[in-house]
């Protein structure tokens, strides 16, 4: 089950991390978590990471979020994400809903 993790780092915390070790902590967290994809953007004036992580169970969410919370005082948003194969698997359920409520 894939999830999109949006990791937003406060400006002050990000600045301190850059001055300390050039954001080495981000590399360490990414090496541990091994996301399928990782993109970094500026959103709302904050350094923000967009990570796609495949998990077996939602109980893994705290283990993924806590390093970001503790190391960078980040805020986290977690959203389920699907690849085209997942949408194909859902097609019959979607058709049933359309017949019932559409």
Biopython code that builds the backbone (N, CA, C, O; Angstrom):
import numpy as np
from Bio.PDB.StructureBuilder import StructureBuilder

atoms = [
    (1, "UNK", "N", (0.855, -1.156, 0.000)),
    (1, "UNK", "CA", (0.000, 0.000, 0.000)),
    (1, "UNK", "C", (0.910, 1.229, 0.000)),
    (1, "UNK", "O", (1.734, 1.412, 0.896)),
    (2, "UNK", "N", (0.742, 2.056, -1.011)),
    (2, "UNK", "CA", (1.594, 3.236, -1.142)),
    (2, "UNK", "C", (0.953, 4.448, -0.486)),
    (2, "UNK", "O", (-0.266, 4.620, -0.484)),
    (3, "UNK", "N", (1.822, 5.278, 0.069)),
    (3, "UNK", "CA", (1.373, 6.522, 0.680)),
    (3, "UNK", "C", (2.276, 7.659, 0.242)),
    (3, "UNK", "O", (3.479, 7.485, 0.050)),
    (4, "UNK", "N", (1.669, 8.825, 0.090)),
    (4, "UNK", "CA", (2.407, 10.052, -0.147)),
    (4, "UNK", "C", (2.616, 10.713, 1.204)),
    (4, "UNK", "O", (1.656, 11.048, 1.899)),
    (5, "UNK", "N", (3.867, 10.896, 1.568)),
    (5, "UNK", "CA", (4.214, 11.617, 2.791)),
    (5, "UNK", "C", (4.669, 13.009, 2.395)),
    (5, "UNK", "O", (5.621, 13.163, 1.631)),
    (6, "UNK", "N", (3.995, 14.016, 2.910)),
    (6, "UNK", "CA", (4.416, 15.402, 2.693)),
    (6, "UNK", "C", (5.057, 15.871, 3.984)),
    (6, "UNK", "O", (4.402, 15.966, 5.022)),
    (7, "UNK", "N", (6.353, 16.165, 3.907)),
    (7, "UNK", "CA", (7.156, 16.527, 5.066)),
    (7, "UNK", "C", (7.525, 18.003, 4.952)),
    (7, "UNK", "O", (8.283, 18.385, 4.061)),
    (8, "UNK", "N", (6.995, 18.833, 5.848)),
    (8, "UNK", "CA", (7.273, 20.275, 5.810)),
    (8, "UNK", "C", (8.171, 20.657, 6.983)),
    (8, "UNK", "O", (7.857, 20.381, 8.141)),
    (9, "UNK", "N", (9.287, 21.293, 6.660)),
    (9, "UNK", "CA", (10.294, 21.637, 7.665)),
    (9, "UNK", "C", (10.234, 23.131, 7.955)),
    (9, "UNK", "O", (10.329, 23.938, 7.030)),
    (10, "UNK", "N", (10.077, 23.518, 9.223)),
    (10, "UNK", "CA", (10.072, 24.944, 9.543)),
    (10, "UNK", "C", (11.369, 25.616, 9.083)),
    (10, "UNK", "O", (12.440, 25.010, 9.126)),
    (11, "UNK", "N", (11.261, 26.855, 8.650)),
    (11, "UNK", "CA", (12.418, 27.584, 8.105)),
    (11, "UNK", "C", (13.571, 27.615, 9.110)),
    (11, "UNK", "O", (14.713, 27.336, 8.745)),
    (12, "UNK", "N", (13.288, 27.948, 10.355)),
    (12, "UNK", "CA", (14.351, 28.075, 11.356)),
    (12, "UNK", "C", (15.077, 26.752, 11.573)),
    (12, "UNK", "O", (16.304, 26.717, 11.674)),
    (13, "UNK", "N", (14.313, 25.666, 11.643)),
    (13, "UNK", "CA", (14.912, 24.346, 11.841)),
    (13, "UNK", "C", (15.734, 23.937, 10.625)),
    (13, "UNK", "O", (16.822, 23.379, 10.766)),
    (14, "UNK", "N", (15.216, 24.212, 9.438)),
    (14, "UNK", "CA", (15.952, 23.902, 8.213)),
    (14, "UNK", "C", (17.237, 24.692, 8.114)),
    (14, "UNK", "O", (18.277, 24.155, 7.734)),
    (15, "UNK", "N", (17.166, 25.975, 8.459)),
    (15, "UNK", "CA", (18.377, 26.810, 8.432)),
    (15, "UNK", "C", (19.432, 26.281, 9.396)),
    (15, "UNK", "O", (20.613, 26.209, 9.056)),
    (16, "UNK", "N", (19.005, 25.915, 10.592)),
    (16, "UNK", "CA", (19.949, 25.387, 11.585)),
    (16, "UNK", "C", (20.579, 24.087, 11.101)),
    (16, "UNK", "O", (21.776, 23.866, 11.288)),
    (17, "UNK", "N", (19.767, 23.217, 10.472)),
    (17, "UNK", "CA", (20.294, 21.944, 9.975)),
    (17, "UNK", "C", (21.307, 22.164, 8.857)),
    (17, "UNK", "O", (22.328, 21.479, 8.799)),
    (18, "UNK", "N", (21.030, 23.114, 7.972)),
    (18, "UNK", "CA", (21.967, 23.416, 6.883)),
    (18, "UNK", "C", (23.284, 23.933, 7.447)),
    (18, "UNK", "O", (24.355, 23.529, 6.995)),
    (19, "UNK", "N", (23.209, 24.820, 8.428)),
    (19, "UNK", "CA", (24.420, 25.381, 9.023)),
    (19, "UNK", "C", (25.214, 24.315, 9.776)),
    (19, "UNK", "O", (26.443, 24.360, 9.825)),
    (20, "UNK", "N", (24.502, 23.365, 10.357)),
    (20, "UNK", "CA", (25.167, 22.327, 11.152)),
    (20, "UNK", "C", (25.864, 21.293, 10.265)),
    (20, "UNK", "O", (27.056, 21.032, 10.430)),
    (21, "UNK", "N", (25.122, 20.710, 9.329)),
    (21, "UNK", "CA", (25.712, 19.616, 8.550)),
    (21, "UNK", "C", (25.210, 19.538, 7.112)),
    (21, "UNK", "O", (25.297, 18.486, 6.479)),
    (22, "UNK", "N", (24.689, 20.640, 6.596)),
    (22, "UNK", "CA", (24.240, 20.639, 5.205)),
    (22, "UNK", "C", (23.070, 19.708, 4.939)),
    (22, "UNK", "O", (22.960, 19.157, 3.844)),
    (23, "UNK", "N", (22.206, 19.524, 5.906)),
    (23, "UNK", "CA", (21.030, 18.647, 5.797)),
    (23, "UNK", "C", (21.397, 17.166, 5.643)),
    (23, "UNK", "O", (20.657, 16.398, 5.028)),
    (24, "UNK", "N", (22.520, 16.782, 6.195)),
    (24, "UNK", "CA", (22.921, 15.370, 6.176)),
    (24, "UNK", "C", (21.846, 14.483, 6.800)),
    (24, "UNK", "O", (21.677, 13.333, 6.394)),
    (25, "UNK", "N", (21.133, 15.004, 7.769)),
    (25, "UNK", "CA", (20.099, 14.228, 8.446)),
    (25, "UNK", "C", (19.017, 13.775, 7.461)),
    (25, "UNK", "O", (18.460, 12.688, 7.615)),
    (26, "UNK", "N", (18.717, 14.596, 6.452)),
    (26, "UNK", "CA", (17.724, 14.185, 5.458)),
    (26, "UNK", "C", (18.222, 12.970, 4.694)),
    (26, "UNK", "O", (17.468, 12.024, 4.468)),
    (27, "UNK", "N", (19.474, 12.992, 4.300)),
    (27, "UNK", "CA", (20.050, 11.843, 3.598)),
    (27, "UNK", "C", (19.996, 10.583, 4.456)),
    (27, "UNK", "O", (19.690, 9.499, 3.958)),
    (28, "UNK", "N", (20.294, 10.726, 5.743)),
    (28, "UNK", "CA", (20.263, 9.573, 6.646)),
    (28, "UNK", "C", (18.851, 8.997, 6.752)),
    (28, "UNK", "O", (18.670, 7.780, 6.702)),
    (29, "UNK", "N", (17.860, 9.863, 6.898)),
    (29, "UNK", "CA", (16.475, 9.398, 7.005)),
    (29, "UNK", "C", (16.052, 8.713, 5.713)),
    (29, "UNK", "O", (15.437, 7.647, 5.751)),
    (30, "UNK", "N", (16.374, 9.312, 4.567)),
    (30, "UNK", "CA", (16.001, 8.721, 3.283)),
    (30, "UNK", "C", (16.668, 7.370, 3.068)),
    (30, "UNK", "O", (16.041, 6.458, 2.530)),
    (31, "UNK", "N", (17.923, 7.221, 3.476)),
    (31, "UNK", "CA", (18.610, 5.931, 3.347)),
    (31, "UNK", "C", (17.916, 4.862, 4.179)),
    (31, "UNK", "O", (17.832, 3.704, 3.769)),
    (32, "UNK", "N", (17.423, 5.252, 5.343)),
    (32, "UNK", "CA", (16.731, 4.303, 6.215)),
    (32, "UNK", "C", (15.359, 3.944, 5.655)),
    (32, "UNK", "O", (14.967, 2.777, 5.678)),
    (33, "UNK", "N", (14.625, 4.939, 5.152)),
    (33, "UNK", "CA", (13.234, 4.721, 4.740)),
    (33, "UNK", "C", (13.088, 4.190, 3.320)),
    (33, "UNK", "O", (12.080, 3.557, 3.007)),
    (34, "UNK", "N", (14.056, 4.429, 2.464)),
    (34, "UNK", "CA", (14.058, 3.930, 1.091)),
    (34, "UNK", "C", (12.744, 4.212, 0.348)),
    (34, "UNK", "O", (12.067, 3.275, -0.076)),
    (35, "UNK", "N", (12.379, 5.483, 0.187)),
    (35, "UNK", "CA", (11.148, 5.779, -0.558)),
    (35, "UNK", "C", (11.275, 5.382, -2.021)),
    (35, "UNK", "O", (12.376, 5.362, -2.571)),
    (36, "UNK", "N", (10.138, 5.063, -2.656)),
    (36, "UNK", "CA", (10.139, 4.768, -4.096)),
    (36, "UNK", "C", (10.528, 6.012, -4.882)),
    (36, "UNK", "O", (11.193, 5.928, -5.915)),
    (37, "UNK", "N", (10.103, 7.170, -4.377)),
    (37, "UNK", "CA", (10.428, 8.447, -5.014)),
    (37, "UNK", "C", (10.515, 9.505, -3.924)),
    (37, "UNK", "O", (9.832, 9.419, -2.904)),
    (38, "UNK", "N", (11.361, 10.500, -4.150)),
    (38, "UNK", "CA", (11.490, 11.622, -3.211)),
    (38, "UNK", "C", (11.747, 12.888, -4.018)),
    (38, "UNK", "O", (12.673, 12.950, -4.827)),
    (39, "UNK", "N", (10.917, 13.888, -3.785)),
    (39, "UNK", "CA", (11.059, 15.182, -4.436)),
    (39, "UNK", "C", (11.055, 16.245, -3.364)),
    (39, "UNK", "O", (10.374, 16.111, -2.347)),
    (40, "UNK", "N", (11.813, 17.299, -3.587)),
    (40, "UNK", "CA", (11.891, 18.387, -2.617)),
    (40, "UNK", "C", (11.519, 19.684, -3.304)),
    (40, "UNK", "O", (12.012, 20.001, -4.387)),
    (41, "UNK", "N", (10.635, 20.431, -2.649)),
    (41, "UNK", "CA", (10.106, 21.671, -3.199)),
    (41, "UNK", "C", (10.063, 22.721, -2.099)),
    (41, "UNK", "O", (10.258, 22.415, -0.922)),
    (42, "UNK", "N", (9.808, 23.952, -2.493)),
    (42, "UNK", "CA", (9.475, 24.998, -1.529)),
    (42, "UNK", "C", (7.965, 25.183, -1.611)),
    (42, "UNK", "O", (7.427, 25.458, -2.684)),
    (43, "UNK", "N", (7.291, 25.034, -0.493)),
    (43, "UNK", "CA", (5.839, 25.204, -0.466)),
    (43, "UNK", "C", (5.478, 26.074, 0.724)),
    (43, "UNK", "O", (5.831, 25.764, 1.862)),
    (44, "UNK", "N", (4.779, 27.152, 0.459)),
    (44, "UNK", "CA", (4.402, 28.048, 1.542)),
    (44, "UNK", "C", (5.604, 28.607, 2.280)),
    (44, "UNK", "O", (5.518, 28.916, 3.468)),
    (45, "UNK", "N", (6.722, 28.739, 1.581)),
    (45, "UNK", "CA", (7.931, 29.268, 2.199)),
    (45, "UNK", "C", (8.703, 28.273, 3.042)),
    (45, "UNK", "O", (9.664, 28.649, 3.712)),
    (46, "UNK", "N", (8.304, 27.014, 3.024)),
    (46, "UNK", "CA", (8.975, 25.985, 3.826)),
    (46, "UNK", "C", (9.620, 24.944, 2.924)),
    (46, "UNK", "O", (9.105, 24.645, 1.847)),
    (47, "UNK", "N", (10.729, 24.402, 3.357)),
    (47, "UNK", "CA", (11.342, 23.273, 2.663)),
    (47, "UNK", "C", (10.401, 22.087, 2.850)),
    (47, "UNK", "O", (10.012, 21.763, 3.972)),
    (48, "UNK", "N", (10.041, 21.445, 1.745)),
    (48, "UNK", "CA", (9.043, 20.379, 1.801)),
    (48, "UNK", "C", (9.494, 19.195, 0.972)),
    (48, "UNK", "O", (9.950, 19.353, -0.161)),
    (49, "UNK", "N", (9.365, 18.014, 1.540)),
    (49, "UNK", "CA", (9.665, 16.782, 0.830)),
    (49, "UNK", "C", (8.387, 16.040, 0.504)),
    (49, "UNK", "O", (7.475, 15.964, 1.327)),
    (50, "UNK", "N", (8.324, 15.494, -0.692)),
    (50, "UNK", "CA", (7.210, 14.643, -1.110)),
    (50, "UNK", "C", (7.776, 13.255, -1.341)),
    (50, "UNK", "O", (8.560, 13.042, -2.267)),
    (51, "UNK", "N", (7.383, 12.315, -0.504)),
    (51, "UNK", "CA", (7.942, 10.968, -0.544)),
    (51, "UNK", "C", (6.849, 9.961, -0.857)),
    (51, "UNK", "O", (5.755, 10.045, -0.299)),
    (52, "UNK", "N", (7.125, 9.020, -1.732)),
    (52, "UNK", "CA", (6.221, 7.896, -1.970)),
    (52, "UNK", "C", (6.856, 6.690, -1.292)),
    (52, "UNK", "O", (7.973, 6.286, -1.614)),
    (53, "UNK", "N", (6.110, 6.127, -0.345)),
    (53, "UNK", "CA", (6.624, 5.003, 0.429)),
    (53, "UNK", "C", (5.607, 3.867, 0.383)),
    (53, "UNK", "O", (4.422, 4.071, 0.648)),
    (54, "UNK", "N", (6.078, 2.673, 0.045)),
    (54, "UNK", "CA", (5.238, 1.483, -0.005)),
    (54, "UNK", "C", (5.331, 0.787, 1.353)),
    (54, "UNK", "O", (6.415, 0.412, 1.800)),
    (55, "UNK", "N", (4.177, 0.622, 1.997)),
    (55, "UNK", "CA", (4.144, -0.005, 3.329)),
    (55, "UNK", "C", (3.250, -1.238, 3.296)),
    (55, "UNK", "O", (2.308, -1.319, 2.507)),
    (56, "UNK", "N", (3.556, -2.178, 4.150)),
    (56, "UNK", "CA", (2.716, -3.360, 4.283)),
    (56, "UNK", "C", (1.520, -3.091, 5.188)),
    (56, "UNK", "O", (0.462, -3.699, 5.032)),
    (57, "UNK", "N", (1.701, -2.164, 6.147)),
    (57, "UNK", "CA", (0.649, -1.914, 7.134)),
    (57, "UNK", "C", (0.737, -0.469, 7.614)),
    (57, "UNK", "O", (1.824, 0.104, 7.685)),
    (58, "UNK", "N", (-0.402, 0.110, 7.940)),
    (58, "UNK", "CA", (-0.406, 1.495, 8.407)),
    (58, "UNK", "C", (0.292, 1.669, 9.753)),
    (58, "UNK", "O", (0.604, 2.795, 10.141)),
    (59, "UNK", "N", (0.540, 0.588, 10.462)),
    (59, "UNK", "CA", (1.276, 0.687, 11.725)),
    (59, "UNK", "C", (2.716, 1.148, 11.503)),
    (59, "UNK", "O", (3.410, 1.487, 12.462)),
    (60, "UNK", "N", (3.169, 1.163, 10.251)),
    (60, "UNK", "CA", (4.518, 1.634, 9.933)),
    (60, "UNK", "C", (4.598, 3.164, 9.893)),
    (60, "UNK", "O", (5.697, 3.719, 9.884)),
    (61, "UNK", "N", (3.466, 3.843, 9.869)),
    (61, "UNK", "CA", (3.467, 5.300, 9.738)),
    (61, "UNK", "C", (4.265, 5.984, 10.849)),
    (61, "UNK", "O", (5.080, 6.853, 10.540)),
    (62, "UNK", "N", (4.073, 5.638, 12.126)),
    (62, "UNK", "CA", (4.865, 6.324, 13.155)),
    (62, "UNK", "C", (6.371, 6.169, 12.968)),
    (62, "UNK", "O", (7.122, 7.115, 13.208)),
    (63, "UNK", "N", (6.817, 4.999, 12.547)),
    (63, "UNK", "CA", (8.250, 4.786, 12.331)),
    (63, "UNK", "C", (8.802, 5.626, 11.196)),
    (63, "UNK", "O", (9.991, 5.945, 11.171)),
    (64, "UNK", "N", (7.948, 5.981, 10.267)),
    (64, "UNK", "CA", (8.364, 6.846, 9.164)),
    (64, "UNK", "C", (8.295, 8.313, 9.587)),
    (64, "UNK", "O", (9.192, 9.091, 9.265)),
    (65, "UNK", "N", (7.257, 8.688, 10.291)),
    (65, "UNK", "CA", (7.066, 10.091, 10.673)),
    (65, "UNK", "C", (8.010, 10.549, 11.780)),
    (65, "UNK", "O", (8.508, 11.674, 11.726)),
    (66, "UNK", "N", (8.264, 9.724, 12.765)),
    (66, "UNK", "CA", (9.022, 10.156, 13.949)),
    (66, "UNK", "C", (10.420, 10.701, 13.644)),
    (66, "UNK", "O", (10.802, 11.709, 14.237)),
    (67, "UNK", "N", (11.202, 10.084, 12.746)),
    (67, "UNK", "CA", (12.511, 10.690, 12.474)),
    (67, "UNK", "C", (12.405, 12.132, 11.973)),
    (67, "UNK", "O", (13.223, 12.977, 12.336)),
    (68, "UNK", "N", (11.405, 12.410, 11.142)),
    (68, "UNK", "CA", (11.198, 13.771, 10.638)),
    (68, "UNK", "C", (10.767, 14.706, 11.758)),
    (68, "UNK", "O", (11.245, 15.837, 11.850)),
    (69, "UNK", "N", (9.857, 14.229, 12.614)),
    (69, "UNK", "CA", (9.416, 15.037, 13.762)),
    (69, "UNK", "C", (10.606, 15.385, 14.663)),
    (69, "UNK", "O", (10.834, 16.548, 14.996)),
    (70, "UNK", "N", (11.351, 14.352, 15.046)),
    (70, "UNK", "CA", (12.408, 14.527, 16.044)),
    (70, "UNK", "C", (13.624, 15.269, 15.504)),
    (70, "UNK", "O", (14.167, 16.140, 16.184)),
    (71, "UNK", "N", (14.058, 14.936, 14.292)),
    (71, "UNK", "CA", (15.283, 15.530, 13.759)),
    (71, "UNK", "C", (15.083, 16.935, 13.207)),
    (71, "UNK", "O", (15.990, 17.764, 13.281)),
    (72, "UNK", "N", (13.884, 17.215, 12.644)),
    (72, "UNK", "CA", (13.703, 18.477, 11.933)),
    (72, "UNK", "C", (12.440, 19.242, 12.330)),
    (72, "UNK", "O", (12.081, 20.229, 11.687)),
    (73, "UNK", "N", (11.769, 18.788, 13.386)),
    (73, "UNK", "CA", (10.556, 19.469, 13.842)),
    (73, "UNK", "C", (9.540, 19.617, 12.708)),
    (73, "UNK", "O", (8.794, 20.594, 12.656)),
    (74, "UNK", "N", (9.521, 18.640, 11.804)),
    (74, "UNK", "CA", (8.682, 18.708, 10.614)),
    (74, "UNK", "C", (7.223, 18.404, 10.944)),
    (74, "UNK", "O", (6.910, 17.729, 11.924)),
    (75, "UNK", "N", (6.353, 18.923, 10.099)),
    (75, "UNK", "CA", (4.954, 18.500, 10.130)),
    (75, "UNK", "C", (4.768, 17.503, 8.985)),
    (75, "UNK", "O", (5.436, 17.599, 7.956)),
    (76, "UNK", "N", (3.868, 16.556, 9.171)),
    (76, "UNK", "CA", (3.692, 15.456, 8.225)),
    (76, "UNK", "C", (2.222, 15.356, 7.831)),
    (76, "UNK", "O", (1.326, 15.468, 8.668)),
    (77, "UNK", "N", (1.998, 15.144, 6.545)),
    (77, "UNK", "CA", (0.673, 14.781, 6.035)),
    (77, "UNK", "C", (0.847, 13.464, 5.301)),
    (77, "UNK", "O", (1.808, 13.287, 4.552)),
    (78, "UNK", "N", (-0.086, 12.534, 5.514)),
    (78, "UNK", "CA", (-0.004, 11.217, 4.893)),
    (78, "UNK", "C", (-1.289, 10.986, 4.095)),
    (78, "UNK", "O", (-2.394, 11.138, 4.614)),
    (79, "UNK", "N", (-1.120, 10.615, 2.821)),
    (79, "UNK", "CA", (-2.251, 10.408, 1.929)),
    (79, "UNK", "C", (-2.066, 9.100, 1.168)),
    (79, "UNK", "O", (-0.996, 8.870, 0.605)),
    (80, "UNK", "N", (-3.082, 8.235, 1.137)),
    (80, "UNK", "CA", (-2.963, 7.028, 0.316)),
    (80, "UNK", "C", (-2.738, 7.419, -1.141)),
    (80, "UNK", "O", (-3.269, 8.424, -1.613)),
    (81, "UNK", "N", (-1.943, 6.613, -1.852)),
    (81, "UNK", "CA", (-1.646, 6.877, -3.258)),
    (81, "UNK", "C", (-1.754, 5.578, -4.048)),
    (81, "UNK", "O", (-1.459, 4.499, -3.535)),
    (82, "UNK", "N", (-2.184, 5.698, -5.309)),
    (82, "UNK", "CA", (-2.342, 4.517, -6.147)),
    (82, "UNK", "C", (-1.557, 4.674, -7.437)),
    (82, "UNK", "O", (-1.421, 5.775, -7.970)),
    (83, "UNK", "N", (-1.045, 3.553, -7.928)),
    (83, "UNK", "CA", (-0.449, 3.484, -9.256)),
    (83, "UNK", "C", (-1.544, 2.972, -10.199)),
    (83, "UNK", "O", (-2.578, 2.498, -9.729)),
    (84, "UNK", "N", (-1.342, 3.056, -11.503)),
    (84, "UNK", "CA", (-2.389, 2.620, -12.430)),
    (84, "UNK", "C", (-2.903, 1.199, -12.170)),
    (84, "UNK", "O", (-4.097, 0.946, -12.336)),
    (85, "UNK", "N", (-2.047, 0.282, -11.775)),
    (85, "UNK", "CA", (-2.496, -1.089, -11.492)),
    (85, "UNK", "C", (-3.494, -1.125, -10.335)),
    (85, "UNK", "O", (-4.425, -1.931, -10.340)),
    (86, "UNK", "N", (-3.299, -0.251, -9.344)),
    (86, "UNK", "CA", (-4.237, -0.189, -8.219)),
    (86, "UNK", "C", (-5.610, 0.298, -8.680)),
    (86, "UNK", "O", (-6.641, -0.210, -8.239)),
    (87, "UNK", "N", (-5.610, 1.284, -9.569)),
    (87, "UNK", "CA", (-6.870, 1.806, -10.093)),
    (87, "UNK", "C", (-7.593, 0.718, -10.888)),
    (87, "UNK", "O", (-8.814, 0.586, -10.800)),
    (88, "UNK", "N", (-6.843, -0.051, -11.654)),
    (88, "UNK", "CA", (-7.442, -1.141, -12.432)),
    (88, "UNK", "C", (-8.105, -2.159, -11.502)),
    (88, "UNK", "O", (-9.204, -2.636, -11.786)),
    (89, "UNK", "N", (-7.444, -2.488, -10.398)),
    (89, "UNK", "CA", (-8.019, -3.429, -9.426)),
    (89, "UNK", "C", (-9.311, -2.886, -8.837)),
    (89, "UNK", "O", (-10.217, -3.650, -8.506)),
    (90, "UNK", "N", (-9.394, -1.567, -8.708)),
    (90, "UNK", "CA", (-10.576, -0.935, -8.108)),
    (90, "UNK", "C", (-11.721, -0.751, -9.091)),
    (90, "UNK", "O", (-12.817, -0.367, -8.685)),
    (91, "UNK", "N", (-11.495, -1.017, -10.374)),
    (91, "UNK", "CA", (-12.490, -0.723, -11.408)),
    (91, "UNK", "C", (-13.846, -1.363, -11.140)),
    (91, "UNK", "O", (-14.874, -0.704, -11.295)),
    (92, "UNK", "N", (-13.870, -2.619, -10.746)),
    (92, "UNK", "CA", (-15.173, -3.280, -10.532)),
    (92, "UNK", "C", (-15.922, -2.666, -9.355)),
    (92, "UNK", "O", (-17.144, -2.533, -9.406)),
    (93, "UNK", "N", (-15.213, -2.293, -8.306)),
    (93, "UNK", "CA", (-15.881, -1.648, -7.159)),
    (93, "UNK", "C", (-16.427, -0.281, -7.560)),
    (93, "UNK", "O", (-17.512, 0.117, -7.134)),
    (94, "UNK", "N", (-15.666, 0.428, -8.378)),
    (94, "UNK", "CA", (-16.131, 1.742, -8.843)),
    (94, "UNK", "C", (-17.375, 1.586, -9.699)),
    (94, "UNK", "O", (-18.320, 2.364, -9.566)),
    (95, "UNK", "N", (-17.386, 0.580, -10.586)),
    (95, "UNK", "CA", (-18.559, 0.330, -11.435)),
    (95, "UNK", "C", (-19.796, 0.028, -10.602)),
    (95, "UNK", "O", (-20.886, 0.503, -10.920)),
    (96, "UNK", "N", (-19.642, -0.761, -9.533)),
    (96, "UNK", "CA", (-20.776, -1.076, -8.655)),
    (96, "UNK", "C", (-21.324, 0.193, -7.997)),
    (96, "UNK", "O", (-22.539, 0.374, -7.913)),
    (97, "UNK", "N", (-20.450, 1.051, -7.542)),
    (97, "UNK", "CA", (-20.875, 2.295, -6.896)),
    (97, "UNK", "C", (-21.608, 3.184, -7.898)),
    (97, "UNK", "O", (-22.623, 3.795, -7.564)),
    (98, "UNK", "N", (-21.096, 3.255, -9.118)),
    (98, "UNK", "CA", (-21.737, 4.071, -10.148)),
    (98, "UNK", "C", (-23.142, 3.555, -10.437)),
    (98, "UNK", "O", (-24.073, 4.346, -10.585)),
    (99, "UNK", "N", (-23.303, 2.244, -10.517)),
    (99, "UNK", "CA", (-24.621, 1.651, -10.774)),
    (99, "UNK", "C", (-25.588, 1.949, -9.628)),
    (99, "UNK", "O", (-26.777, 2.179, -9.850)),
    (100, "UNK", "N", (-25.073, 1.943, -8.424)),
    (100, "UNK", "CA", (-25.920, 2.155, -7.259)),
    (100, "UNK", "C", (-26.229, 3.638, -7.024)),
    (100, "UNK", "O", (-27.373, 3.994, -6.743)),
    (101, "UNK", "N", (-25.229, 4.491, -7.136)),
    (101, "UNK", "CA", (-25.394, 5.899, -6.755)),
    (101, "UNK", "C", (-25.280, 6.890, -7.909)),
    (101, "UNK", "O", (-25.606, 8.066, -7.748)),
    (102, "UNK", "N", (-24.824, 6.433, -9.059)),
    (102, "UNK", "CA", (-24.597, 7.332, -10.188)),
    (102, "UNK", "C", (-25.849, 7.647, -10.872)),
    (102, "UNK", "O", (-25.847, 8.394, -11.850)),
]
sb = StructureBuilder()
sb.init_structure("model")
sb.init_model(0)
sb.init_chain("A")
sb.init_seg("    ")
for serial, (resi, resn, name, xyz) in enumerate(atoms, 1):
    if name == "N":
        sb.init_residue(resn, " ", resi, " ")
    sb.init_atom(name, np.array(xyz, "f"), 0.0, 1.0, " ", f" {name:<3s}", serial, name[0])
structure = sb.get_structure()
